[in-house]
Amino acid sequence: MSRAHAESVIKNIIREIVQGCAERGHVVSDTLAAFMVKSVVLDPRHGFNVDRTLTKQDIQKLEELCLDRLMEKCSPSLDTIKMQVYFDLNYTSRREFLEEIHRVVESRLNAVSREITDSRVKTREELDALYRKIITYILLRSSMGSPADANTVQEATAALQSIFPHTELGAFMVLLKRDKEQQLNELTMIVTGIRLFNKASKKGGEEPELHELMPVALNETLPVVSKSIEEELTVSQCLAWKYTAVLEKLTDAVSQAEDCDMPSVFLKQALYNIRQHEVFLKMLLDDARACAQHVESLQMELSSQMKLLKDTVQSKTAIPTAKVFPRFKALSKLWSGLQDEAELLNFLSNIRLNLQPFLASQANMFSEAYLDGLVQESEVKTDEQRMTESADERIVPEEMKTQEWLLPETTASFKDLLLQYNGVCGYTLVSRDGLLLPGNPHIGVLRHKEKLYVFSSKQAALKFASCPDTFISEVAEKAKLSPELIQLLKLHQQFSCVSPYSEMQPGESLLVKPITKCESGTQTNTHPVETNIVKSYEWNEWELRRKAIKLADLLTKATHSAQTDLSHMRRENITQTWLPKDVACQSKRDGESNVPKPQVYLAGLRGQKDGGIVKTNLTRSVDE
């Protein structure tokens, strides 16, 4: 079976599951259905053998199990999986979110911008309408007021007329479309800066409050988002500590009670649910704090730019545009940055609110009074208290020389280490039947097969290090029984991509092994010996190919040299010349002219003393 056909079969199975859930009154996304298929196949309790081909009965059983899992009511495990799917689909990094916001704004303004750049006006009424469209575009792009507000339109019109009067429309219309769009953006930035400056100048000599120059949405969300996330995080952490205390008591080999075996399963599911919520809230809180710091820096820069602009303008009647326009553009960029922060805070707040429904099952199953009754006299320890209690325990590398240990004193950037299991102690997870305890890196970090592991105690570290491969496989087995641990402990690389087929060919299995990759790096000196640096070395084969083609092409070219101003008097020049040579021309026959040769004879040069000389001209005439 080809991979394309296999993918189409997988989509059909997922589609059947989604359709079955819809018929039962539940809306399920394709991503959730796909993850549920994976979790059902990996669960050894369901009896799927990944090395055996699936029959139609196996496919039907798989779909029924997935439907039953997705239709469970009051299941903390299912809520955790739904929470993970929702967060993965909706949460994004700061850079990607801002890029998406800018893309959405551009798409919304494309229609207005196209009307302006593609218009062909001829009458004065059409020119006035075009000018109004430009004002509308500026207001929509700057988000400083609504185009339906008369005062806002009047203010924007006055600012635009001061830099772009109606008489400039003729020159604007003859520009290319690309130049029109660029000028529209520049006009928007300058008008926005002018309006911000005018807003700050209304106070007269008083310095305006920073919050008065910030977007309204930012003033509303900035003091609320971080505080609300912190409050909700505190509640989740308190619940997680209580669940941990109860499970510690139930999983203790000495004090374990038989009548508590059934609720322990749901207690673990509730603990995983709360811990996952805590992880997501910490991510949102970090983003909110970073956003608040960025807002503070933008506010300081805005105040500085406003002061510089006031010092530049003062009470002057005429100022060169080269001095003030860059200031206005700087104000506009800062305003746009503040708007981006407002959108980001609103985005974080919405995600926080949408995570709350995924806590309903554990809240209904274990009320606060019931949970306090389970805790009874047990001590509820915070994560910080556990860290403090185990701070005195320290691994001595000489005790176990077969393993490599990282300690705070000997490791650079110790706080930034990428820990396995999201910082959870793997030994406790296996030995205490799925209990999650945070590991303490200061005890010592085990480095095994290029991966780092932390532990809740020194004893746990030593036992895990004695046979790490066994405990690693046991953690994977625990994750198969509780699929929400795959995301919570970041175990994605240990599991294959599930590809169930409705039509299996002989020899094909249920799991399609993906191409696994891992990030690795080494640190070496760039050039240990400086004298051995080869300046002409090139590692890129395409660059070598380009140079080879260039050299091959030079073989057919003549070499030329010229002296320029840069090379004049900087090197010796030699010019080779050739001595002149006789040149002859060969014709087919010899020829001569018909000019007669002069023949003159003198007689009487000898003879008598008194005799005269007689001259005789024997030259023939030309006419002969």
C-alpha positions as CSV (number, residue, x, y, z in Angstrom):
1,M,0.0,0.0,0.0
2,S,1.4,3.4,-1.0
3,R,1.9,6.1,1.6
4,A,-0.7,8.4,-0.1
5,H,-3.3,5.6,0.0
6,A,-2.5,4.8,3.6
7,E,-3.0,8.5,4.6
8,S,-6.4,8.5,2.8
9,V,-7.4,5.4,4.7
10,I,-6.3,7.1,8.0
11,K,-8.4,10.1,7.2
12,N,-11.4,7.9,6.5
13,I,-11.1,6.3,10.0
14,I,-10.8,9.6,11.7
15,R,-13.7,10.9,9.7
16,E,-15.8,7.9,10.8
17,I,-15.0,8.7,14.5
18,V,-15.8,12.4,14.1
19,Q,-19.1,11.5,12.4
20,G,-19.9,9.0,15.1
21,C,-19.3,11.6,17.8
22,A,-21.5,14.1,15.9
23,E,-24.3,11.6,15.8
24,R,-24.1,11.3,19.5
25,G,-24.3,15.0,20.0
26,H,-20.6,15.8,20.6
27,V,-18.4,17.9,18.3
28,V,-14.9,16.5,18.1
29,S,-12.0,17.9,16.0
30,D,-10.0,15.7,13.7
31,T,-6.9,16.4,15.8
32,L,-8.5,15.1,19.0
33,A,-9.8,12.0,17.1
34,A,-6.4,11.3,15.7
35,F,-4.8,11.6,19.1
36,M,-7.4,9.3,20.6
37,V,-6.7,6.7,18.0
38,K,-3.0,6.8,18.9
39,S,-3.7,6.5,22.6
40,V,-6.1,3.5,22.2
41,V,-3.6,1.7,20.0
42,L,-0.7,2.3,22.4
43,D,-2.7,1.1,25.5
44,P,-1.7,-2.5,26.1
45,R,-5.0,-3.2,27.8
46,H,-6.8,-3.1,24.5
47,G,-4.8,-5.9,23.0
48,F,-3.7,-4.3,19.7
49,N,-0.5,-6.0,18.4
50,V,1.3,-3.5,16.3
51,D,3.3,-6.2,14.6
52,R,0.2,-8.0,13.3
53,T,-2.0,-6.9,10.4
54,L,-5.4,-5.6,11.3
55,T,-8.6,-7.1,10.3
56,K,-11.9,-5.4,9.7
57,Q,-13.0,-6.5,13.2
58,D,-9.9,-4.8,14.6
59,I,-10.7,-1.6,12.9
60,Q,-14.3,-1.7,14.1
61,K,-13.1,-2.4,17.6
62,L,-10.7,0.5,17.4
63,E,-13.4,2.9,16.3
64,E,-15.8,1.7,19.1
65,L,-13.1,2.1,21.7
66,C,-12.3,5.6,20.5
67,L,-16.0,6.6,20.5
68,D,-16.4,5.3,24.0
69,R,-13.3,7.2,25.2
70,L,-14.5,10.4,23.5
71,M,-18.0,10.1,24.9
72,E,-16.9,9.6,28.5
73,K,-18.6,12.0,31.0
74,C,-16.8,13.5,33.9
75,S,-13.4,12.2,32.9
76,P,-10.4,14.3,34.0
77,S,-8.2,12.3,31.6
78,L,-10.3,13.2,28.6
79,D,-10.5,16.8,29.7
80,T,-6.7,16.9,30.0
81,I,-6.3,15.6,26.4
82,K,-8.8,18.1,25.1
83,M,-7.0,20.9,27.0
84,Q,-3.7,19.8,25.4
85,V,-5.2,19.7,21.9
86,Y,-6.8,23.1,22.3
87,F,-3.6,24.7,23.5
88,D,-1.5,23.2,20.7
89,L,-4.0,24.4,18.1
90,N,-4.4,27.9,19.4
91,Y,-1.2,28.9,21.2
92,T,1.6,30.3,19.2
93,S,4.8,32.2,19.7
94,R,5.0,35.9,20.0
95,R,6.6,36.4,16.6
96,E,4.1,34.2,14.8
97,F,1.2,35.9,16.5
98,L,2.3,39.4,15.6
99,E,3.0,38.2,12.0
100,E,-0.6,36.9,11.8
101,I,-2.0,40.1,13.3
102,H,-0.2,42.2,10.7
103,R,-1.3,39.8,7.9
104,V,-5.0,40.1,9.0
105,V,-4.7,43.9,9.1
106,E,-3.3,44.0,5.7
107,S,-6.0,41.8,4.3
108,R,-8.7,44.0,5.8
109,L,-7.2,47.1,4.3
110,N,-6.5,45.6,0.9
111,A,-10.0,46.6,-0.4
112,V,-9.7,50.2,0.7
113,S,-6.1,50.5,-0.6
114,R,-7.1,49.0,-4.0
115,E,-9.8,51.5,-4.4
116,I,-7.3,54.4,-3.8
117,T,-4.5,53.0,-6.0
118,D,-6.7,51.9,-8.9
119,S,-9.0,54.9,-9.0
120,R,-9.1,57.1,-12.2
121,V,-10.6,60.4,-11.2
122,K,-11.5,63.1,-13.6
123,T,-13.9,65.5,-11.9
124,R,-13.5,67.6,-8.8
125,E,-16.2,65.6,-7.0
126,E,-14.2,62.4,-7.6
127,L,-11.1,64.1,-6.3
128,D,-12.9,65.0,-3.1
129,A,-14.2,61.4,-2.7
130,L,-10.6,60.1,-3.2
131,Y,-9.3,62.4,-0.6
132,R,-11.9,61.2,1.9
133,K,-11.0,57.6,1.1
134,I,-7.4,58.4,1.9
135,I,-8.5,59.8,5.3
136,T,-10.6,56.6,5.9
137,Y,-7.6,54.4,5.1
138,I,-5.4,56.4,7.5
139,L,-7.9,56.1,10.3
140,L,-8.4,52.4,9.8
141,R,-4.7,51.6,9.6
142,S,-3.7,53.7,12.6
143,S,-6.7,52.6,14.8
144,M,-6.9,56.0,16.3
145,G,-10.7,56.6,16.3
146,S,-13.5,55.5,14.0
147,P,-14.1,56.9,10.5
148,A,-17.7,57.3,11.6
149,D,-16.8,59.9,14.3
150,A,-17.0,63.4,12.9
151,N,-14.4,64.9,15.4
152,T,-11.9,62.1,14.5
153,V,-12.4,62.7,10.8
154,Q,-12.0,66.4,11.2
155,E,-8.8,66.0,13.2
156,A,-7.3,63.6,10.7
157,T,-8.3,65.8,7.8
158,A,-6.5,68.8,9.4
159,A,-3.4,66.8,10.0
160,L,-3.4,65.4,6.4
161,Q,-4.0,68.8,4.8
162,S,-0.9,70.2,6.5
163,I,1.3,67.7,4.8
164,F,-0.7,66.6,1.7
165,P,-3.2,69.2,0.5
166,H,-5.7,68.6,-2.3
167,T,-3.4,70.1,-4.9
168,E,-1.0,67.1,-4.4
169,L,-3.6,64.6,-5.7
170,G,-2.6,65.2,-9.3
171,A,0.9,64.2,-8.6
172,F,-0.3,61.3,-6.6
173,M,-2.5,59.9,-9.4
174,V,0.4,59.7,-11.9
175,L,2.5,57.5,-9.6
176,L,2.9,53.8,-10.1
177,K,0.7,51.5,-7.9
178,R,3.7,50.4,-5.8
179,D,4.7,54.1,-5.2
180,K,1.1,55.0,-4.3
181,E,1.0,52.2,-1.6
182,Q,4.3,53.4,-0.2
183,Q,3.1,57.0,0.0
184,L,-0.1,55.9,1.7
185,N,1.9,54.2,4.4
186,E,4.1,57.2,4.9
187,L,1.1,59.5,5.1
188,T,-0.5,57.2,7.6
189,M,2.6,57.2,9.8
190,I,3.1,61.0,9.6
191,V,-0.6,61.8,10.3
192,T,-0.6,59.4,13.2
193,G,2.5,61.0,14.7
194,I,0.9,64.5,14.2
195,R,-2.3,63.4,16.0
196,L,-0.3,61.9,18.9
197,F,1.8,65.1,19.2
198,N,-1.4,67.2,19.1
199,K,-3.0,65.0,21.8
200,A,0.1,65.4,24.0
201,S,0.2,69.2,23.4
202,K,-3.4,69.8,24.5
203,K,-2.2,69.8,28.1
204,G,-0.2,72.9,27.4
205,G,3.0,73.0,29.5
206,E,2.0,70.0,31.5
207,E,3.5,66.6,30.8
208,P,0.8,64.2,29.6
209,E,0.3,60.9,31.5
210,L,1.7,57.9,29.6
211,H,-1.6,56.0,29.8
212,E,-3.3,58.9,28.0
213,L,-1.1,58.3,25.0
214,M,-1.6,54.5,25.0
215,P,-4.4,52.6,23.1
216,V,-7.6,52.2,25.1
217,A,-7.5,48.4,24.8
218,L,-4.0,48.3,26.3
219,N,-5.0,50.5,29.3
220,E,-7.9,48.0,30.0
221,T,-6.0,44.7,29.6
222,L,-2.5,45.5,30.9
223,P,-3.2,45.7,34.7
224,V,-5.7,42.8,34.5
225,V,-4.2,40.0,32.5
226,S,-1.0,39.2,34.5
227,K,-2.9,39.5,37.8
228,S,-5.7,37.2,36.7
229,I,-3.3,34.6,35.4
230,E,-1.3,34.8,38.7
231,E,-4.5,34.3,40.7
232,E,-5.6,31.3,38.7
233,L,-2.1,29.8,38.8
234,T,-2.1,30.1,42.6
235,V,-5.4,28.2,42.8
236,S,-4.2,25.5,40.5
237,Q,-0.9,25.1,42.4
238,C,-2.8,24.7,45.7
239,L,-5.0,22.0,44.2
240,A,-1.9,20.2,42.7
241,W,-0.2,20.2,46.1
242,K,-3.3,18.8,47.8
243,Y,-3.7,16.0,45.2
244,T,0.0,15.3,45.6
245,A,-0.3,15.0,49.4
246,V,-3.3,12.6,49.1
247,L,-1.6,10.4,46.5
248,E,1.6,10.3,48.6
249,K,-0.5,8.9,51.4
250,L,-2.3,6.4,49.2
251,T,0.9,5.2,47.4
252,D,2.8,4.8,50.6
253,A,3.5,1.1,51.0
254,V,3.0,1.4,54.8
255,S,-0.2,3.4,55.1
256,Q,-1.9,2.4,51.8
257,A,-5.6,1.5,52.4
258,E,-7.5,-1.0,50.3
259,D,-10.7,1.1,50.2
260,C,-8.8,3.9,48.5
261,D,-7.7,2.0,45.4
262,M,-10.6,3.1,43.3
263,P,-10.4,6.8,43.9
264,S,-6.6,6.8,43.4
265,V,-7.1,6.3,39.6
266,F,-9.2,9.4,39.4
267,L,-7.0,11.3,41.8
268,K,-4.1,10.7,39.5
269,Q,-6.1,11.8,36.5
270,A,-7.1,15.0,38.4
271,L,-3.5,15.6,39.4
272,Y,-2.4,15.3,35.7
273,N,-5.2,17.7,34.8
274,I,-4.2,20.3,37.3
275,R,-0.5,20.0,36.6
276,Q,-1.1,20.4,32.8
277,H,-3.2,23.5,33.6
278,E,-0.4,24.8,35.7
279,V,2.2,24.3,32.9
280,F,0.0,26.2,30.4
281,L,-0.6,29.0,32.9
282,K,3.1,29.4,33.5
283,M,3.7,29.8,29.8
284,L,0.9,32.4,29.5
285,L,2.3,34.2,32.6
286,D,5.8,34.4,31.1
287,D,4.4,35.8,27.9
288,A,2.3,38.3,29.8
289,R,5.2,39.5,31.9
290,A,7.4,39.8,28.8
291,C,4.6,41.8,27.2
292,A,4.4,44.1,30.2
293,Q,8.2,44.7,30.1
294,H,8.0,45.5,26.4
295,V,5.1,47.9,27.0
296,E,7.2,49.7,29.7
297,S,10.1,50.1,27.3
298,L,7.8,51.4,24.6
299,Q,6.3,53.9,27.0
300,M,9.7,55.2,27.9
301,E,10.7,55.5,24.3
302,L,7.4,57.2,23.5
303,S,7.9,59.8,26.3
304,S,11.5,60.4,25.1
305,Q,10.5,60.9,21.4
306,M,7.6,63.2,22.5
307,K,10.1,65.3,24.5
308,L,12.5,65.5,21.6
309,L,9.7,66.5,19.2
310,K,8.6,69.3,21.5
311,D,12.1,70.6,21.8
312,T,12.4,70.6,18.0
313,V,9.0,72.3,17.4
314,Q,8.8,74.6,20.5
315,S,7.2,77.9,19.2
316,K,8.7,78.0,15.8
317,T,6.4,78.9,12.9
318,A,8.3,77.0,10.2
319,I,10.4,73.8,10.6
320,P,12.1,71.8,7.9
321,T,10.2,68.6,7.2
322,A,13.4,66.6,7.3
323,K,13.6,67.3,11.0
324,V,10.0,66.6,12.1
325,F,8.8,63.9,9.8
326,P,11.2,61.3,11.1
327,R,10.0,62.1,14.7
328,F,6.4,61.7,13.6
329,K,7.2,58.3,12.0
330,A,8.9,57.2,15.2
331,L,5.9,58.1,17.2
332,S,3.7,56.1,14.8
333,K,5.9,53.0,15.1
334,L,5.8,53.2,18.9
335,W,2.0,53.5,18.7
336,S,1.8,50.4,16.4
337,G,4.0,48.5,18.9
338,L,1.7,49.4,21.8
339,Q,-1.3,48.2,19.7
340,D,0.5,44.9,19.0
341,E,1.0,44.4,22.8
342,A,-2.7,45.1,23.4
343,E,-3.7,42.4,20.9
344,L,-1.2,40.0,22.4
345,L,-2.5,40.5,25.9
346,N,-6.1,40.1,24.7
347,F,-5.0,36.8,23.0
348,L,-3.4,35.5,26.2
349,S,-6.5,36.4,28.2
350,N,-8.8,34.6,25.8
351,I,-6.7,31.4,26.0
352,R,-6.7,31.6,29.8
353,L,-10.5,31.8,29.8
354,N,-10.9,29.0,27.3
355,L,-8.8,26.7,29.5
356,Q,-11.1,26.9,32.4
357,P,-13.9,24.5,31.1
358,F,-11.3,21.7,30.9
359,L,-11.1,21.7,34.7
360,A,-14.8,21.0,35.2
361,S,-14.5,17.2,35.6
362,Q,-12.0,17.2,38.4
363,A,-13.8,20.0,40.1
364,N,-17.1,18.1,40.0
365,M,-15.5,14.8,41.0
366,F,-13.5,16.2,43.9
367,S,-15.0,19.2,45.6
368,E,-12.8,21.3,47.9
369,A,-14.5,19.9,51.0
370,Y,-14.1,16.3,49.8
371,L,-10.4,16.9,48.9
372,D,-9.8,18.5,52.3
373,G,-11.3,15.4,53.9
374,L,-8.9,13.2,52.0
375,V,-5.9,15.2,53.0
376,Q,-7.0,15.1,56.7
377,E,-3.8,15.4,58.8
378,S,-1.4,14.9,55.9
379,E,1.0,17.7,55.4
380,V,0.5,19.7,52.2
381,K,3.9,20.6,50.9
382,T,4.5,23.2,48.2
383,D,7.0,22.6,45.4
384,E,9.3,25.1,47.0
385,Q,9.2,23.3,50.4
386,R,10.1,20.0,48.7
387,M,13.1,21.8,47.0
388,T,14.2,23.2,50.3
389,E,13.9,19.9,52.1
390,S,16.1,18.1,49.5
391,A,18.6,20.9,49.1
392,D,21.0,19.3,51.6
393,E,21.1,16.1,49.6
394,R,23.8,16.1,47.0
395,I,25.1,13.4,44.7
396,V,28.8,12.6,45.0
397,P,30.1,11.6,41.6
398,E,32.6,9.2,43.2
399,E,29.8,7.1,44.6
400,M,28.7,6.1,41.1
401,K,31.5,6.6,38.6
402,T,29.7,4.6,35.9
403,Q,27.3,7.5,35.3
404,E,27.9,11.2,34.4
405,W,26.5,13.7,36.9
406,L,26.1,17.5,36.3
407,L,26.3,19.7,39.4
408,P,25.6,23.4,39.8
409,E,29.2,24.2,40.7
410,T,30.7,22.5,37.7
411,T,28.2,23.2,35.0
412,A,27.7,26.4,33.0
413,S,24.2,27.7,32.4
414,F,22.9,25.1,34.9
415,K,19.4,26.8,35.2
416,D,18.9,26.6,31.4
417,L,19.4,22.8,31.1
418,L,16.7,21.0,29.1
419,L,15.4,18.4,31.5
420,Q,13.5,15.2,30.6
421,Y,10.0,14.6,31.8
422,N,9.4,18.3,32.1
423,G,11.4,18.4,35.3
424,V,9.4,15.5,37.0
425,C,11.2,12.7,38.9
426,G,11.0,9.6,36.7
427,Y,11.8,7.2,39.6
428,T,8.9,8.4,41.7
429,L,6.6,8.2,38.7
430,V,7.4,4.5,38.3
431,S,7.8,3.4,41.9
432,R,4.8,5.4,43.3
433,D,2.3,4.3,40.6
434,G,2.2,7.5,38.5
435,L,2.8,10.1,41.3
436,L,4.2,13.3,39.9
437,L,6.9,14.9,42.1
438,P,9.1,17.8,40.9
439,G,12.8,17.0,40.6
440,N,15.4,19.1,42.3
441,P,18.4,19.8,39.9
442,H,20.6,20.8,42.8
443,I,20.7,17.2,44.0
444,G,22.5,16.3,40.8
445,V,21.4,15.9,37.1
446,L,22.0,12.5,35.5
447,R,23.3,12.6,32.0
448,H,22.4,9.4,30.2
449,K,22.5,8.9,26.4
450,E,22.7,12.7,25.9
451,K,19.5,13.3,28.0
452,L,19.2,14.9,31.4
453,Y,17.2,13.6,34.3
454,V,16.4,15.1,37.7
455,F,15.1,13.5,40.9
456,S,13.1,14.3,44.0
457,S,15.7,12.8,46.4
458,K,19.2,11.4,46.4
459,Q,17.9,7.9,47.0
460,A,15.7,8.2,43.9
461,A,18.6,9.4,41.8
462,L,20.9,6.5,42.8
463,K,18.2,3.9,42.2
464,F,17.3,5.4,38.8
465,A,21.0,5.6,37.8
466,S,21.6,2.0,38.7
467,C,19.4,0.8,35.7
468,P,18.2,3.9,33.8
469,D,17.0,2.1,30.7
470,T,14.6,0.0,32.7
471,F,13.1,3.0,34.4
472,I,12.9,4.9,31.1
473,S,10.9,2.0,29.5
474,E,8.7,1.9,32.6
475,V,7.9,5.6,32.3
476,A,6.9,4.9,28.7
477,E,4.5,2.1,29.8
478,K,2.9,4.5,32.3
479,A,2.3,7.0,29.6
480,K,0.6,4.3,27.5
481,L,-1.9,3.7,30.3
482,S,-2.4,7.5,30.8
483,P,-2.0,9.1,27.3
484,E,-2.2,12.6,28.8
485,L,1.3,12.1,30.2
486,I,2.8,12.1,26.6
487,Q,2.2,15.8,26.4
488,L,2.6,16.6,30.0
489,L,6.0,14.9,30.3
490,K,7.0,15.6,26.7
491,L,7.5,12.0,25.6
492,H,6.6,12.5,21.9
493,Q,9.9,11.2,20.6
494,Q,9.5,7.8,22.4
495,F,6.3,7.0,20.5
496,S,5.6,6.2,16.9
497,C,3.0,7.9,14.7
498,V,-0.1,5.8,14.6
499,S,-1.5,4.9,11.2
500,P,-4.5,2.5,11.4
501,Y,-5.7,1.2,8.1
502,S,-9.1,-0.1,7.2
503,E,-7.5,-2.2,4.4
504,M,-4.3,-3.8,5.4
505,Q,-2.0,-5.6,3.1
506,P,0.0,-8.7,4.2
507,G,3.1,-7.8,6.0
508,E,2.0,-4.3,7.0
509,S,1.6,-3.4,10.6
510,L,-0.5,-0.9,12.5
511,L,2.2,1.6,13.3
512,V,4.2,3.4,10.6
513,K,7.6,4.3,12.0
514,P,8.4,8.0,11.4
515,I,11.8,9.3,10.5
516,T,13.1,10.3,13.9
517,K,15.5,13.2,14.3
518,C,17.3,14.7,17.2
519,E,19.2,17.8,17.9
520,S,22.8,17.5,18.9
521,G,25.7,19.8,19.0
522,T,29.4,19.9,19.9
523,Q,31.5,22.8,21.0
524,T,35.1,23.1,19.7
525,N,37.5,25.9,19.1
526,T,36.9,27.4,15.7
527,H,40.6,27.5,14.8
528,P,43.0,26.0,17.4
529,V,46.0,27.1,15.3
530,E,45.6,30.5,13.7
531,T,48.4,29.9,11.2
532,N,46.6,27.0,9.7
533,I,43.5,29.0,8.6
534,V,42.9,28.5,4.9
535,K,41.2,31.6,3.6
536,S,40.2,30.0,0.3
537,Y,38.5,27.0,2.0
538,E,34.9,26.5,1.0
539,W,32.6,23.8,2.4
540,N,29.5,24.4,0.4
541,E,29.4,22.1,-2.6
542,W,27.2,24.5,-4.6
543,E,29.7,27.3,-4.1
544,L,32.5,24.9,-5.2
545,R,30.4,24.0,-8.3
546,R,29.9,27.7,-9.1
547,K,33.6,28.4,-8.8
548,A,34.4,25.4,-11.0
549,I,32.0,26.6,-13.7
550,K,33.5,30.1,-13.5
551,L,37.0,28.7,-14.0
552,A,36.0,26.5,-16.9
553,D,34.4,29.5,-18.5
554,L,37.6,31.6,-18.1
555,L,39.4,29.1,-20.3
556,T,37.6,30.5,-23.4
557,K,38.2,34.1,-22.5
558,A,41.1,36.5,-23.3
559,T,42.9,38.2,-20.5
560,H,42.7,42.0,-20.4
561,S,44.2,44.5,-18.1
562,A,43.5,48.2,-17.6
563,Q,45.0,50.8,-15.3
564,T,42.5,52.7,-13.2
565,D,42.6,55.5,-10.7
566,L,42.7,52.9,-7.9
567,S,45.7,51.0,-9.4
568,H,47.6,54.1,-10.6
569,M,51.1,54.4,-9.1
570,R,50.5,51.3,-7.0
571,R,52.2,48.7,-9.0
572,E,54.7,48.3,-11.9
573,N,53.2,48.3,-15.3
574,I,54.9,46.8,-18.3
575,T,53.8,47.4,-21.9
576,Q,55.1,45.1,-24.7
577,T,55.4,46.7,-28.2
578,W,56.6,45.5,-31.6
579,L,59.1,47.3,-33.9
580,P,57.7,48.5,-37.2
581,K,58.2,46.2,-40.2
582,D,58.2,46.5,-43.9
583,V,54.9,46.0,-45.6
584,A,54.6,45.0,-49.2
585,C,51.7,44.4,-51.4
586,Q,51.7,41.8,-54.2
587,S,49.6,42.3,-57.3
588,K,49.0,40.1,-60.3
589,R,51.2,42.0,-62.8
590,D,53.8,44.8,-62.9
591,G,52.6,48.1,-64.2
592,E,54.2,51.5,-64.9
593,S,53.1,55.0,-66.0
594,N,53.6,56.4,-69.5
595,V,55.4,59.6,-68.6
596,P,58.4,60.0,-70.9
597,K,61.9,59.9,-69.6
598,P,63.7,63.2,-70.1
599,Q,66.7,62.9,-72.5
600,V,68.9,66.0,-72.9
601,Y,72.4,66.0,-74.6
602,L,75.0,68.7,-74.5
603,A,77.5,69.0,-77.4
604,G,80.7,70.9,-77.6
605,L,82.0,70.2,-74.1
606,R,85.3,69.2,-75.7
607,G,87.0,70.7,-78.7
608,Q,87.8,74.2,-79.7
609,K,88.7,76.8,-77.1
610,D,86.2,79.3,-78.4
611,G,83.6,76.7,-79.4
612,G,80.0,77.0,-78.0
613,I,78.0,74.4,-76.2
614,V,74.9,73.0,-78.1
615,K,72.0,71.6,-76.1
616,T,69.9,69.0,-77.7
617,N,66.6,67.9,-76.1
618,L,65.7,64.4,-77.3
619,T,62.7,63.9,-74.8
620,R,59.8,62.4,-76.6
621,S,56.5,64.1,-76.5
622,V,53.7,63.0,-74.2
623,D,51.3,62.8,-77.1
624,E,53.4,60.2,-79.0
